[in-house]
Amino acid sequence: MSKTFHWQRQLRSLQFLLDRFTPDTLSYLCPGANTGALRGKGAIDQAYKHLSQIDRV
């Protein structure tokens, strides 16, 4: 669900990643901001799987 003014831009970026990569080629993702949700981790493992599960409504 949209929580920011930049939601549409974020959705385009998400789609770009899903189009460019596959589950085999996108194993880890290192976000550049808002890392509080990672709870101390520096990267997201199984990145493609997590990105493909994001609710885009």
C-alpha positions as CSV (number, residue, x, y, z in Angstrom):
1,M,0.0,0.0,0.0
2,S,1.2,3.5,-0.8
3,K,2.9,5.2,2.1
4,T,4.8,7.9,0.3
5,F,4.6,10.5,-2.3
6,H,7.2,8.5,-4.3
7,W,5.1,5.3,-4.4
8,Q,4.7,5.3,-8.2
9,R,8.5,5.8,-8.7
10,Q,9.2,3.1,-6.3
11,L,6.9,0.7,-8.2
12,R,8.7,1.5,-11.4
13,S,12.0,0.7,-9.8
14,L,10.6,-2.5,-8.4
15,Q,9.4,-3.6,-11.8
16,F,12.7,-2.7,-13.4
17,L,14.5,-5.0,-11.0
18,L,12.0,-7.8,-11.5
19,D,12.3,-7.5,-15.3
20,R,16.1,-7.3,-15.3
21,F,16.9,-10.1,-12.9
22,T,15.7,-13.6,-12.1
23,P,15.6,-15.5,-8.8
24,D,19.0,-16.9,-9.7
25,T,20.7,-13.6,-10.5
26,L,19.3,-11.5,-7.7
27,S,20.2,-13.3,-4.5
28,Y,21.0,-10.3,-2.3
29,L,19.9,-6.6,-2.2
30,C,21.7,-3.9,-0.2
31,P,19.2,-1.0,0.3
32,G,20.6,2.5,0.4
33,A,18.1,4.0,2.8
34,N,15.4,3.1,5.4
35,T,17.4,0.1,6.7
36,G,15.6,0.1,10.1
37,A,13.3,-2.7,8.9
38,L,16.4,-4.9,8.3
39,R,17.0,-5.1,12.1
40,G,20.7,-4.8,11.9
41,K,21.3,-6.8,8.7
42,G,23.1,-5.1,5.9
43,A,21.4,-6.9,3.1
44,I,18.2,-8.7,2.1
45,D,18.8,-12.4,1.2
46,Q,16.5,-14.1,-1.3
47,A,15.9,-10.6,-2.7
48,Y,14.0,-11.5,-5.9
49,K,11.6,-13.6,-3.9
50,H,10.9,-10.8,-1.4
51,L,10.6,-8.2,-4.2
52,S,8.1,-10.3,-6.2
53,Q,5.9,-10.6,-3.1
54,I,5.5,-6.9,-2.5
55,D,1.9,-5.7,-2.6
56,R,1.7,-3.2,-5.4
57,V,-1.7,-1.8,-4.7
